[in-house]
Amino acid sequence: MVTIGSSAAEMTAVTPLLDEPGVFTTAGLHPNSADQWNDALEAQIRERAAHPRCVAIGETGLDWFRDHVDRATQTDVFRRQLALARELDKTVTIHCRDADEECFPLLVAEGPARVILHCFAVPHRLDEAIANGWWCSFAGNVTYPKASDLLLAAARCPADRLLLETDAPYLTPVPHRGTPNEPAYVMDTLRAVALVRGVTPEELAAQVEANASAAYAIV
Ligand SMILES: [Zn+2]
């Protein structure tokens, strides 16, 4: 289980959880907060990245949907975190919303060896993501009736490139919609994706666990 720390407050909040078996974390700054980047925060990210349970830099990326932080600032802070991931040989977990035109080329040119597209939302670019060697992480919205293209992408994503996530408290999967999402509900997403892939939930769970170990370089 990877619990995300993509702000100063989140990195502090998850600290007690890192004593729990099987819980890992990330260090980074979310694009919606990119204007909070400063030397002290970079130092905090570097310190957390050195923690044995910290397996990625992120969420980082670009968000043109919520654009209260200007694009130049988002891009600058994204590129700094890509460089940090390369320097520290960390995976990056990518938040990319309505910005794949700019995000994909930056990842190709400046990304580290391991890239996870969190809350995968570009089914028309699945083949490109796979060709680049990235992992695609599907969230609860894959269960929504209007998301058939996303479900189709989850069906044909190569087995070794597929991840599942909650994005809690957002994107609550069917049948819990209307309530805040929580980590346990990832099982509903798992069942929906297993069904469309024609495998048992147990088989898919084992596959996703192996994929997560590879994606985050957890040994
Ligand atoms: Zn996100």
Residues whose N, C-alpha, C, O or C-beta is under 5 A from the ligand:
A	BS01	ZN	E59 H95
